[in-house]
C-alpha cells in the first residue's frame, strides 16, 4: 500500500474544505435551524408525537441522514470530477498508486467532510430538542457507514459525469426523492399500505430506519436488514469502482 | 539494458483508431531523445502508454526493466511527466501542489529537495502564490517542478515550449541541459525542430503510429544533410552556360545567382571543379555563401516519403 499517496490525496482534498470552513459550517447550521422552524415548529405542533417520541426529536435522524448523504455525494463527486475537468487527473493516473488508494484518499476526505457536517447538525439539533441516544455505538457506526457508502456513490457519479449539469443530475433526480420518500420526516406506518410496500424498495429507508433505531430504539424495518442493506450498497459501489479502474471507463481517454 | 524499452506497442482506441501501430524504441540511460512527428503521429499516445495514462492494446513497455503494466509501481516511480496542456489546480499554492506531487509518488516529505527544485526553476519566490496568479511560462515551470518532485530518473517533456516566448524557451533549454548533467534521461516531444537540434543526442521520428527512424542527431544531419552553395555573379547570365550543364545548377534572382546543391558526406563535393569551370566560362563571381539543410527539411522529407510509400501523400 502506498499510504503516503493516500495521505497526500486526503490532505489535498481536506485543504479545500478548510479553505471554505466557515461556509461549510454555517450553511448546515442555518438549514438545520430552518428545518426545525418548518417541520418542528409549524408541522410538529400539530403532530405532537410519533410512536412516543416528540416530532421534533423524531426528525433529527432523518435530517442528519438527508444532509450527510447529500454532502457525501457532492463532496466526493466534485472531488474526482474537478481533476477530470481541469486535466490534473493525469497526475493520478501516472502515479504509482492503485484504484483502492485513489478511492481511499478521495472517499475518505469526502466522508470526513460529511461526518463533520453530520455532527454539526446533531449539535445544532440539540439546541432545539432533547436528544437521547440509546445505542451510541450503533449510531456512530451507521453514521460512518452512510458517509462512506454515499461518498463511494458520489465518486462514481463524479467519474461518470461529463459536465457540471450531470454532476447535479443524480443527486437531484434520484437521491433527493429517495431520501425524502425514505421516511426522513415520518414513520412509514403513517403511509397508506400500498405506499408502505413500495417504500420497502427504497434503499435509503433502511439507512434512516437503522439510524433512528440507534437513537430511539424504534425502527420501520428490523435493524439487521438495515445493516445488510448498507453492506450490500457499499459492496455494489466498491465493485463498480473496481470495474471503472480496471477498464479505465471515463478516466483513461 | 535500455532505460525505456518499447516493443511492438499497439494502441487501438474504442472508435477503432490505431494511434500506435507496432512502435518499437529503446531509450538509453542519460540521453536526451527528441521524439518528432506531425500532429496526430502518436507522440502523446506513446508517452501516455509509457507513463500509465493509457494502456497499450498489445506489445510491451518497460522502464528500468520494470513492465509498465505488470510492475507499474516500480516503473512509474522512475518516471516524471510534464504534460502538453497546462493542467494545474488554479486555486492551489505552488508549494502545496509540488508537495502533493511528491506525496502522490509515495515519497517522504523532503522540503530541502523541493526548495532546490523550485530555486532551479526560478519559482522559489513564487512558492506562496496561487497558480492562477502565475504567468503562462511560470505555470509550465510548475508542471516541471511537480514532475521532478519525486526525483525521477526518466523525464518526459511533452512539448514543453509550446506557446512559450523565446527568452523562456532558452531558459527551459538550460534547465533540460542541467537535468541531463544530473543523469536524468529525457524524452522530449516537440514541434520546434530547432529545439531538437539544440538539445537532443538522438532523434526519433514517429508518424502514423510507427517509429520511422532513430538516429544519432549529428550522424543523421551529416548523413542526410545536404548543403547549398549560392554563387552571386558580377554580371547576370541569361541561361546556364553549356559548359556547366553537368552540375545541376539552378538560376535565381534574374540570373544573378547560381545555386549548387551538394552532399557533404560525398567524397568530392565538386566545389573546386565548379569554380574552375566558372572561371573557364569567363564568369566573374562576386560572392559565395553556403547553407546547410536543417533537421526540419530532413524531417519533412522523411514523413513525406513515408506517406508516399503508403500511397497517402
HADDOCK unambig.tbl for C-alpha pairs under 7 A between the chains (distance, minus, plus):
assign (segid A and resid 2 and name CA) (segid B and resid 106 and name CA) 5.67 0.50 0.50
assign (segid A and resid 3 and name CA) (segid B and resid 106 and name CA) 7.00 0.50 0.50
assign (segid A and resid 4 and name CA) (segid B and resid 103 and name CA) 5.62 0.50 0.50
assign (segid A and resid 4 and name CA) (segid B and resid 104 and name CA) 6.79 0.50 0.50
assign (segid A and resid 4 and name CA) (segid B and resid 106 and name CA) 4.74 0.50 0.50
assign (segid A and resid 4 and name CA) (segid B and resid 107 and name CA) 6.77 0.50 0.50
assign (segid A and resid 5 and name CA) (segid B and resid 103 and name CA) 5.21 0.50 0.50
assign (segid A and resid 5 and name CA) (segid B and resid 104 and name CA) 4.10 0.50 0.50
assign (segid A and resid 5 and name CA) (segid B and resid 105 and name CA) 6.18 0.50 0.50
assign (segid A and resid 5 and name CA) (segid B and resid 106 and name CA) 5.09 0.50 0.50
assign (segid A and resid 8 and name CA) (segid B and resid 100 and name CA) 5.71 0.50 0.50
assign (segid A and resid 8 and name CA) (segid B and resid 103 and name CA) 5.16 0.50 0.50
assign (segid A and resid 8 and name CA) (segid B and resid 104 and name CA) 5.92 0.50 0.50
assign (segid A and resid 12 and name CA) (segid B and resid 100 and name CA) 6.98 0.50 0.50
assign (segid A and resid 86 and name CA) (segid B and resid 87 and name CA) 6.15 0.50 0.50
assign (segid A and resid 87 and name CA) (segid B and resid 87 and name CA) 5.09 0.50 0.50
assign (segid A and resid 88 and name CA) (segid B and resid 87 and name CA) 5.15 0.50 0.50
assign (segid A and resid 88 and name CA) (segid B and resid 88 and name CA) 5.81 0.50 0.50
assign (segid A and resid 90 and name CA) (segid B and resid 53 and name CA) 6.46 0.50 0.50
assign (segid A and resid 93 and name CA) (segid B and resid 52 and name CA) 6.19 0.50 0.50
assign (segid A and resid 93 and name CA) (segid B and resid 53 and name CA) 5.25 0.50 0.50
assign (segid A and resid 94 and name CA) (segid B and resid 51 and name CA) 5.33 0.50 0.50
assign (segid A and resid 94 and name CA) (segid B and resid 52 and name CA) 5.07 0.50 0.50
assign (segid A and resid 94 and name CA) (segid B and resid 53 and name CA) 5.70 0.50 0.50
assign (segid A and resid 94 and name CA) (segid B and resid 76 and name CA) 6.60 0.50 0.50
assign (segid A and resid 95 and name CA) (segid B and resid 76 and name CA) 6.12 0.50 0.50
assign (segid A and resid 95 and name CA) (segid B and resid 104 and name CA) 6.36 0.50 0.50
assign (segid A and resid 95 and name CA) (segid B and resid 105 and name CA) 5.65 0.50 0.50
assign (segid A and resid 96 and name CA) (segid B and resid 72 and name CA) 6.49 0.50 0.50
assign (segid A and resid 96 and name CA) (segid B and resid 73 and name CA) 4.33 0.50 0.50
assign (segid A and resid 96 and name CA) (segid B and resid 76 and name CA) 5.38 0.50 0.50
assign (segid A and resid 96 and name CA) (segid B and resid 77 and name CA) 6.12 0.50 0.50
assign (segid A and resid 96 and name CA) (segid B and resid 105 and name CA) 5.87 0.50 0.50
assign (segid A and resid 97 and name CA) (segid B and resid 73 and name CA) 6.81 0.50 0.50
assign (segid A and resid 252 and name CA) (segid B and resid 53 and name CA) 6.26 0.50 0.50
assign (segid A and resid 252 and name CA) (segid B and resid 54 and name CA) 5.79 0.50 0.50
assign (segid A and resid 253 and name CA) (segid B and resid 54 and name CA) 6.94 0.50 0.50
